[in-house]
Amino acid sequence: MAKLVAFYSRADENYFGGAMRYIEVGNTEKVAKMIAEATGAELFKIEQKIPYAADYNTCIDQAKKDLQGNVRPELLNNLESIDAYDEIYLGFPNYWGTMPMAVFTFLEQFDWMGKTIHPFVTHEGSGFGKSESDLKKICKGANILKGLSIPGSMADSAKEKVRSFCNV
């Protein structure tokens, strides 16, 4: 069966170890593309219909408000099914200690029974937070393997870590 890399990523202004910097491709997307290249998996970008602001501080305020309100943002595009995939690499940045709420929207649509999930996260010091336990609550019946945690500021140089994570 086929493999899928489903990921949420954000370009625009990002935080890099104490400084703000604009980027054209989000850190999680960079890692997702490395995983797809290493595994031959298909790529699917989880995107909000109404994206967060380009400004970092406004974005994190919006993300915090969504988390506190348990909001499920509408997605721009969606997969009709994940039935064709037995292995899913799921990537996201750490937003307030867990996954962005759009990832919750994506996950809650599907039956995860019998699927294998390889989580990966980009962050600037917070690792997975509680996202792995959140995944276990949402993705009932899935085999959730040990994840890959990469500081976003290290995404460009993560190829060897990604290859090891993918067992290639």
Phi and psi in degrees as GROMACS dihedral restraints (atoms count N, CA, C in turn):
[ dihedral_restraints ]
;  ai    aj    ak    al  type     phi  dphi    fc
    3     4     5     6     1   -78.0    20    10
    4     5     6     7     1   160.1    20    10
    6     7     8     9     1  -110.8    20    10
    7     8     9    10     1   151.4    20    10
    9    10    11    12     1  -130.8    20    10
   10    11    12    13     1   138.5    20    10
   12    13    14    15     1  -110.5    20    10
   13    14    15    16     1   105.9    20    10
   15    16    17    18     1  -103.4    20    10
   16    17    18    19     1   130.1    20    10
   18    19    20    21     1  -148.2    20    10
   19    20    21    22     1   151.9    20    10
   21    22    23    24     1  -114.2    20    10
   22    23    24    25     1   133.2    20    10
   24    25    26    27     1  -148.6    20    10
   25    26    27    28     1   156.1    20    10
   27    28    29    30     1  -134.6    20    10
   28    29    30    31     1   126.6    20    10
   30    31    32    33     1   -89.5    20    10
   31    32    33    34     1  -142.4    20    10
   33    34    35    36     1    64.7    20    10
   34    35    36    37     1  -149.9    20    10
   36    37    38    39     1   -76.0    20    10
   37    38    39    40     1   127.1    20    10
   39    40    41    42     1  -129.0    20    10
   40    41    42    43     1   160.7    20    10
   42    43    44    45     1   -95.8    20    10
   43    44    45    46     1   128.3    20    10
   45    46    47    48     1  -129.8    20    10
   46    47    48    49     1    94.3    20    10
   48    49    50    51     1    47.5    20    10
   49    50    51    52     1    47.5    20    10
   51    52    53    54     1   105.5    20    10
   52    53    54    55     1    -9.5    20    10
   54    55    56    57     1  -129.3    20    10
   55    56    57    58     1   154.4    20    10
   57    58    59    60     1   -98.1    20    10
   58    59    60    61     1   144.8    20    10
   60    61    62    63     1  -154.0    20    10
   61    62    63    64     1   138.8    20    10
   63    64    65    66     1   -83.3    20    10
   64    65    66    67     1   136.3    20    10
   66    67    68    69     1  -131.5    20    10
   67    68    69    70     1   149.4    20    10
   69    70    71    72     1   -87.5    20    10
   70    71    72    73     1   -28.5    20    10
   72    73    74    75     1  -123.8    20    10
   73    74    75    76     1   128.4    20    10
   75    76    77    78     1   -65.5    20    10
   76    77    78    79     1   153.7    20    10
   78    79    80    81     1   -61.6    20    10
   79    80    81    82     1   -41.8    20    10
   81    82    83    84     1   -65.9    20    10
   82    83    84    85     1   -37.6    20    10
   84    85    86    87     1   -63.1    20    10
   85    86    87    88     1   -39.0    20    10
   87    88    89    90     1   -59.5    20    10
   88    89    90    91     1   -46.2    20    10
   90    91    92    93     1   -67.6    20    10
   91    92    93    94     1   -40.2    20    10
   93    94    95    96     1   -58.8    20    10
   94    95    96    97     1   -42.5    20    10
   96    97    98    99     1   -66.0    20    10
   97    98    99   100     1   -36.2    20    10
   99   100   101   102     1   -64.0    20    10
  100   101   102   103     1   -41.5    20    10
  102   103   104   105     1   -65.5    20    10
  103   104   105   106     1   -44.9    20    10
  105   106   107   108     1   -59.6    20    10
  106   107   108   109     1   -42.0    20    10
  108   109   110   111     1   -64.2    20    10
  109   110   111   112     1   -41.4    20    10
  111   112   113   114     1   -72.6    20    10
  112   113   114   115     1   -30.2    20    10
  114   115   116   117     1  -109.1    20    10
  115   116   117   118     1   -13.6    20    10
  117   118   119   120     1    77.0    20    10
  118   119   120   121     1    14.1    20    10
  120   121   122   123     1   -74.4    20    10
  121   122   123   124     1   154.5    20    10
  123   124   125   126     1   -77.0    20    10
  124   125   126   127     1   152.6    20    10
  126   127   128   129     1  -105.7    20    10
  127   128   129   130     1   139.1    20    10
  129   130   131   132     1  -138.9    20    10
  130   131   132   133     1   120.9    20    10
  132   133   134   135     1   -93.3    20    10
  133   134   135   136     1   122.5    20    10
  135   136   137   138     1   -82.3    20    10
  136   137   138   139     1   115.6    20    10
  138   139   140   141     1  -129.3    20    10
  139   140   141   142     1   139.3    20    10
  141   142   143   144     1   -75.6    20    10
  142   143   144   145     1   142.4    20    10
  144   145   146   147     1   -61.7    20    10
  145   146   147   148     1   -40.4    20    10
  147   148   149   150     1  -113.3    20    10
  148   149   150   151     1   100.7    20    10
  150   151   152   153     1   -69.4    20    10
  151   152   153   154     1   158.3    20    10
  153   154   155   156     1   -67.7    20    10
  154   155   156   157     1   163.3    20    10
  156   157   158   159     1   -60.1    20    10
  157   158   159   160     1   153.4    20    10
  159   160   161   162     1   -70.3    20    10
  160   161   162   163     1   -31.6    20    10
  162   163   164   165     1   -69.8    20    10
  163   164   165   166     1   128.5    20    10
  165   166   167   168     1   -59.0    20    10
  166   167   168   169     1   -49.9    20    10
  168   169   170   171     1   -64.5    20    10
  169   170   171   172     1   -37.8    20    10
  171   172   173   174     1   -66.6    20    10
  172   173   174   175     1   -42.4    20    10
  174   175   176   177     1   -57.1    20    10
  175   176   177   178     1   -49.3    20    10
  177   178   179   180     1   -68.0    20    10
  178   179   180   181     1   -30.7    20    10
  180   181   182   183     1   -65.4    20    10
  181   182   183   184     1   -42.8    20    10
  183   184   185   186     1   -63.8    20    10
  184   185   186   187     1   -43.7    20    10
  186   187   188   189     1   -64.2    20    10
  187   188   189   190     1   -38.7    20    10
  189   190   191   192     1   -65.8    20    10
  190   191   192   193     1   -42.1    20    10
  192   193   194   195     1   -62.3    20    10
  193   194   195   196     1   -42.7    20    10
  195   196   197   198     1   -63.0    20    10
  196   197   198   199     1   -42.6    20    10
  198   199   200   201     1   -62.4    20    10
  199   200   201   202     1   -48.7    20    10
  201   202   203   204     1   -62.5    20    10
  202   203   204   205     1   -32.2    20    10
  204   205   206   207     1   -90.2    20    10
  205   206   207   208     1     0.7    20    10
  207   208   209   210     1    53.0    20    10
  208   209   210   211     1    39.7    20    10
  210   211   212   213     1   -73.3    20    10
  211   212   213   214     1   145.4    20    10
  213   214   215   216     1  -116.6    20    10
  214   215   216   217     1    93.2    20    10
  216   217   218   219     1   -60.8    20    10
  217   218   219   220     1   142.7    20    10
  219   220   221   222     1   -67.8    20    10
  220   221   222   223     1   141.1    20    10
  222   223   224   225     1   -93.5    20    10
  223   224   225   226     1   148.1    20    10
  225   226   227   228     1   -66.3    20    10
  226   227   228   229     1   -46.8    20    10
  228   229   230   231     1  -134.4    20    10
  229   230   231   232     1   163.5    20    10
  231   232   233   234     1  -149.2    20    10
  232   233   234   235     1   159.9    20    10
  234   235   236   237     1   -86.7    20    10
  235   236   237   238     1   140.7    20    10
  237   238   239   240     1   -72.1    20    10
  238   239   240   241     1   -31.4    20    10
  240   241   242   243     1  -158.8    20    10
  241   242   243   244     1   158.0    20    10
  243   244   245   246     1  -114.5    20    10
  244   245   246   247     1    12.1    20    10
  246   247   248   249     1   -56.8    20    10
  247   248   249   250     1   -32.6    20    10
  249   250   251   252     1   -75.5    20    10
  250   251   252   253     1    -8.9    20    10
  252   253   254   255     1  -112.6    20    10
  253   254   255   256     1   132.5    20    10
  255   256   257   258     1  -103.0    20    10
  256   257   258   259     1   -22.0    20    10
  258   259   260   261     1  -122.4    20    10
  259   260   261   262     1   128.4    20    10
  261   262   263   264     1  -125.0    20    10
  262   263   264   265     1   123.8    20    10
  264   265   266   267     1   -92.8    20    10
  265   266   267   268     1   119.4    20    10
  267   268   269   270     1  -115.2    20    10
  268   269   270   271     1   117.1    20    10
  270   271   272   273     1  -120.7    20    10
  271   272   273   274     1   148.5    20    10
  273   274   275   276     1  -166.4    20    10
  274   275   276   277     1   156.8    20    10
  276   277   278   279     1   -81.9    20    10
  277   278   279   280     1   155.2    20    10
  279   280   281   282     1   -78.7    20    10
  280   281   282   283     1   117.0    20    10
  282   283   284   285     1  -114.0    20    10
  283   284   285   286     1   110.8    20    10
  285   286   287   288     1    55.1    20    10
  286   287   288   289     1    41.1    20    10
  288   289   290   291     1    87.7    20    10
  289   290   291   292     1     4.3    20    10
  291   292   293   294     1  -155.4    20    10
  292   293   294   295     1  -161.9    20    10
  294   295   296   297     1   -78.2    20    10
  295   296   297   298     1   152.8    20    10
  297   298   299   300     1   -58.8    20    10
  298   299   300   301     1   148.2    20    10
  300   301   302   303     1   -62.0    20    10
  301   302   303   304     1   -26.8    20    10
  303   304   305   306     1   -63.6    20    10
  304   305   306   307     1   -29.2    20    10
  306   307   308   309     1   -69.6    20    10
  307   308   309   310     1   -38.1    20    10
  309   310   311   312     1   -59.2    20    10
  310   311   312   313     1   -45.3    20    10
  312   313   314   315     1   -54.9    20    10
  313   314   315   316     1   -47.9    20    10
  315   316   317   318     1   -61.1    20    10
  316   317   318   319     1   -51.4    20    10
  318   319   320   321     1   -64.0    20    10
  319   320   321   322     1   -38.9    20    10
  321   322   323   324     1   -70.8    20    10
  322   323   324   325     1    -6.1    20    10
  324   325   326   327     1   -84.5    20    10
  325   326   327   328     1   -15.9    20    10
  327   328   329   330     1  -120.0    20    10
  328   329   330   331     1   159.2    20    10
  330   331   332   333     1   -91.9    20    10
  331   332   333   334     1   119.3    20    10
  333   334   335   336     1   -97.6    20    10
  334   335   336   337     1     2.9    20    10
  336   337   338   339     1   -54.4    20    10
  337   338   339   340     1   125.0    20    10
  339   340   341   342     1    80.7    20    10
  340   341   342   343     1    -2.4    20    10
  342   343   344   345     1   -84.7    20    10
  343   344   345   346     1   152.4    20    10
  345   346   347   348     1  -107.4    20    10
  346   347   348   349     1   126.1    20    10
  348   349   350   351     1  -112.9    20    10
  349   350   351   352     1   127.9    20    10
  351   352   353   354     1  -108.9    20    10
  352   353   354   355     1    95.5    20    10
  354   355   356   357     1   -77.7    20    10
  355   356   357   358     1   146.9    20    10
  357   358   359   360     1  -142.4    20    10
  358   359   360   361     1   145.3    20    10
  360   361   362   363     1  -135.6    20    10
  361   362   363   364     1   146.0    20    10
  363   364   365   366     1  -113.0    20    10
  364   365   366   367     1   147.8    20    10
  366   367   368   369     1  -164.6    20    10
  367   368   369   370     1   176.3    20    10
  369   370   371   372     1  -124.7    20    10
  370   371   372   373     1    43.4    20    10
  372   373   374   375     1   129.1    20    10
  373   374   375   376     1   -10.4    20    10
  375   376   377   378     1   -99.7    20    10
  376   377   378   379     1    -2.7    20    10
  378   379   380   381     1    55.5    20    10
  379   380   381   382     1  -141.8    20    10
  381   382   383   384     1   -79.9    20    10
  382   383   384   385     1   -16.5    20    10
  384   385   386   387     1    57.5    20    10
  385   386   387   388     1  -132.1    20    10
  387   388   389   390     1  -102.8    20    10
  388   389   390   391     1    14.4    20    10
  390   391   392   393     1   -63.3    20    10
  391   392   393   394     1   -32.9    20    10
  393   394   395   396     1   -66.2    20    10
  394   395   396   397     1   -40.1    20    10
  396   397   398   399     1   -69.8    20    10
  397   398   399   400     1   -34.6    20    10
  399   400   401   402     1   -63.1    20    10
  400   401   402   403     1   -40.9    20    10
  402   403   404   405     1   -59.1    20    10
  403   404   405   406     1   -44.2    20    10
  405   406   407   408     1   -63.0    20    10
  406   407   408   409     1   -34.4    20    10
  408   409   410   411     1   -69.5    20    10
  409   410   411   412     1   -40.9    20    10
  411   412   413   414     1   -81.5    20    10
  412   413   414   415     1   -42.4    20    10
  414   415   416   417     1   -97.7    20    10
  415   416   417   418     1    60.9    20    10
  417   418   419   420     1   -56.9    20    10
  418   419   420   421     1   133.3    20    10
  420   421   422   423     1    86.1    20    10
  421   422   423   424     1    -4.1    20    10
  423   424   425   426     1   -86.9    20    10
  424   425   426   427     1   151.0    20    10
  426   427   428   429     1   -93.1    20    10
  427   428   429   430     1   104.3    20    10
  429   430   431   432     1   -97.9    20    10
  430   431   432   433     1   112.7    20    10
  432   433   434   435     1   -86.5    20    10
  433   434   435   436     1   169.8    20    10
  435   436   437   438     1   -59.0    20    10
  436   437   438   439     1   133.6    20    10
  438   439   440   441     1   -92.0    20    10
  439   440   441   442     1   173.5    20    10
  441   442   443   444     1  -110.1    20    10
  442   443   444   445     1   124.7    20    10
  444   445   446   447     1  -115.1    20    10
  445   446   447   448     1   121.6    20    10
  447   448   449   450     1  -130.0    20    10
  448   449   450   451     1   125.6    20    10
  450   451   452   453     1   -59.0    20    10
  451   452   453   454     1   133.4    20    10
  453   454   455   456     1   -55.1    20    10
  454   455   456   457     1   -36.2    20    10
  456   457   458   459     1   -68.6    20    10
  457   458   459   460     1    -9.4    20    10
  459   460   461   462     1  -107.6    20    10
  460   461   462   463     1     4.3    20    10
  462   463   464   465     1   -58.0    20    10
  463   464   465   466     1   -40.6    20    10
  465   466   467   468     1   -63.6    20    10
  466   467   468   469     1   -26.0    20    10
  468   469   470   471     1  -110.7    20    10
  469   470   471   472     1    26.0    20    10
  471   472   473   474     1   -94.9    20    10
  472   473   474   475     1     8.0    20    10
  474   475   476   477     1   -56.1    20    10
  475   476   477   478     1   -43.6    20    10
  477   478   479   480     1   -69.1    20    10
  478   479   480   481     1   -39.1    20    10
  480   481   482   483     1   -62.2    20    10
  481   482   483   484     1   -41.6    20    10
  483   484   485   486     1   -64.2    20    10
  484   485   486   487     1   -45.3    20    10
  486   487   488   489     1   -60.8    20    10
  487   488   489   490     1   -40.6    20    10
  489   490   491   492     1   -65.7    20    10
  490   491   492   493     1   -43.1    20    10
  492   493   494   495     1   -58.9    20    10
  493   494   495   496     1   -38.7    20    10
  495   496   497   498     1   -87.0    20    10
  496   497   498   499     1     0.1    20    10
  498   499   500   501     1    58.5    20    10
  499   500   501   502     1    41.3    20    10
